[in-house]
Amino acid sequence: MFKAIKKAINKFISKLAQESEKSFGNEKLDCCTLDRPKSKK
């Protein structure tokens, strides 16, 4: 029973991580870089 719960939680966390990567990319989240356009230096 606990293995089924663990599997469901792991699946949920995996999907959550994928959606987070789609939204924010795979870079380190930083308050200085969120919601700011990339500068062209």
NORLINSUL-V406622 format. One record per residue. N is the residue number from 0. RES is the residue in one small letter. PSI is psi in radians with two decimals (none if undefined). Layout:
n & res & psi
N & RES & PSI
N & RES & PSI
This chain:
n & res & psi
0 & m & -0.78
1 & f & -0.51
2 & k & -0.65
3 & a & -0.71
4 & i & -0.76
5 & k & -0.72
6 & k & -0.72
7 & a & -0.72
8 & i & -0.75
9 & n & -0.67
10 & k & -0.74
11 & f & -0.80
12 & i & -0.67
13 & s & -0.79
14 & k & -0.69
15 & l & -0.74
16 & a & -0.70
17 & q & -0.75
18 & e & -0.65
19 & s & -0.70
20 & e & -0.65
21 & k & -0.72
22 & s & -0.77
23 & f & -0.07
24 & g & -3.01
25 & n & 0.40
26 & e & 2.91
27 & k & 2.31
28 & l & 2.25
29 & d & 2.39
30 & c & -0.42
31 & c & -0.35
32 & t & -0.26
33 & l & 2.45
34 & d & 0.48
35 & r & 2.39
36 & p & 2.64
37 & k & 2.29
38 & s & 2.61
39 & k & 1.58
40 & k & none
